[in-house]
Amino acid sequence: MNLNSYWIESTKNIEKEYPKLKDEIKTDVCIIGGGLTGISVAYELVKCGIKVTILEKDQIGKSTTGNTTGKITSRAWSVL
C-alpha cells in the first residue's frame, strides 16, 4: 500500500521558493498558513484589490492540505 500523498508527489517538480520575510512590510491583510483555506481567502481578497501577505513556514499546500484525502477530483478514484 502506497501511503505517499498523491497531491505532494505530483507537484514536487513544480515547487516554488518564495523569499523569506526579512524586513517590516505593509499589507492590508496577513494570512497565517498557505494551505487550501489560506490560499483561497488570499485569492478572493486579491481579486477585490486588497494587498495580501501569506506567511507559511513550509511549502505552500504541503502540510494538512497536501496530506488529506478529502479532495474530490476525477483523479481521486484512479489512484486507489
C-alpha positions in Angstrom: 0.0 0.0 0.0 1.4 3.4 -1.0 0.9 5.9 1.8 2.6 8.8 0.0 0.4 11.8 -0.8 -0.5 11.8 -4.4 -1.0 15.6 -4.2 2.5 16.3 -2.9 4.2 13.6 -5.1 2.5 15.0 -8.3 3.7 18.6 -7.6 7.2 18.1 -6.3 8.7 19.1 -9.6 6.9 22.5 -9.6 7.8 23.5 -6.0 8.5 27.3 -5.9 10.6 29.0 -3.3 9.3 32.4 -2.1 11.5 35.0 -0.4 11.7 34.9 3.4 10.4 37.9 5.2 13.5 40.0 6.3 12.1 43.4 7.0 8.9 45.0 8.0 6.3 45.2 5.3 3.0 47.0 4.8 0.0 44.9 3.9 -3.8 45.1 4.2 -4.3 41.5 5.3 -1.8 39.0 6.7 -2.8 35.3 6.4 -1.1 32.7 8.5 -0.9 29.4 6.7 -0.6 28.6 3.0 -3.0 25.7 2.9 -6.2 25.4 0.9 -8.1 27.8 3.2 -5.4 30.5 3.4 -4.7 30.4 -0.4 -8.5 30.5 -1.2 -9.0 33.5 1.1 -6.0 35.3 -0.3 -7.2 34.7 -3.9 -10.6 36.2 -3.2 -9.1 39.2 -1.3 -6.6 39.9 -4.1 -9.5 39.9 -6.7 -11.0 42.7 -4.6 -7.8 44.8 -4.8 -6.7 44.1 -1.3 -2.9 43.7 -0.7 -2.4 40.3 0.9 0.7 38.6 2.5 0.7 34.9 3.3 3.1 33.6 6.0 3.9 29.9 5.6 6.6 28.0 7.5 7.0 25.3 4.8 6.0 24.7 1.2 2.6 26.1 0.1 -0.1 23.4 0.3 2.3 20.8 1.8 1.1 20.2 5.3 -2.5 19.3 6.1 -3.8 20.3 2.7 -1.3 18.1 0.9 -1.8 15.1 3.1 -5.5 14.9 3.5 -7.7 12.6 1.5 -10.7 15.0 1.5 -10.1 16.3 -2.0 -12.7 15.2 -4.5 -11.5 15.0 -8.1 -11.9 12.8 -11.1 -8.3 11.6 -10.5 -9.0 10.5 -6.9 -10.5 7.1 -7.7 -8.0 6.2 -10.3 -5.1 6.3 -7.9 -6.7 4.0 -5.3 
